[in-house]
Amino acid sequence: MFSILLVLLIIVAVFMIGIILLQKSEGSGMSGSSAASMFGGALTGAAAGNFLTKLTTWLAIIFFVLCAALALVSSKSNMANPQSDVRAELAADELAGEPTPPLATPVETPVEPATEK
């Protein structure tokens, strides 16, 4: 489920990038040449801008819904396996009565006496 949602999210993101690049900006933008040739000249001027704006809005909504679904699926899968393998091994060692080794042993540094010059 996670992989399917992730692939859909990537596809929507790529489409959203393309649609945003097609929109007319303050400069010339790419929508003048690309949109007219892509849609056969049917969507030029205001109609192209309106269509691209609505399509961008819907793609953004789909993008955020997919992000929320991915977060939900990810949190559910983490709840099913709350402990890692290392924690499970440590818990098994503690139940067996074996002491767990310390993570790090302190190292004593020799202190040299101060010499006056």
C-alpha positions, 0 to 999 in steps of 0.5 A: 500500500505504501509503495502504491501511494508513493508512486502515485505521489511522485506521478502527481508531483511530476504532473504538477511541475509540468502544469505549473511550468505551462502557466503564464507568468509575469514574463512570457511564460511557456504557456503561449507556445506549448499549451497552444500546440499541445491542445491543438490551439483550442485552449489559448488565452483566458481559457488556457489560463483558467483550465491550467489554474483549475488543474493545478488546484486539483493536482495540489489537493490530490498531492496533499491528500496523498501526503496525508495518506502516506503519513497515516499508512507509515504511522500504522506500519510503525505501530505494528512493529514498535520495537526494532530488532536490537531492542528485541534482542536486548529485552530477550537478554534481560529476560534470560538474566544476562547482563547487558554490556555497557555501551562505552567504557570510560577511559581514564586520562593520566593527569600530568603534574604542572611544572613551573618555568 
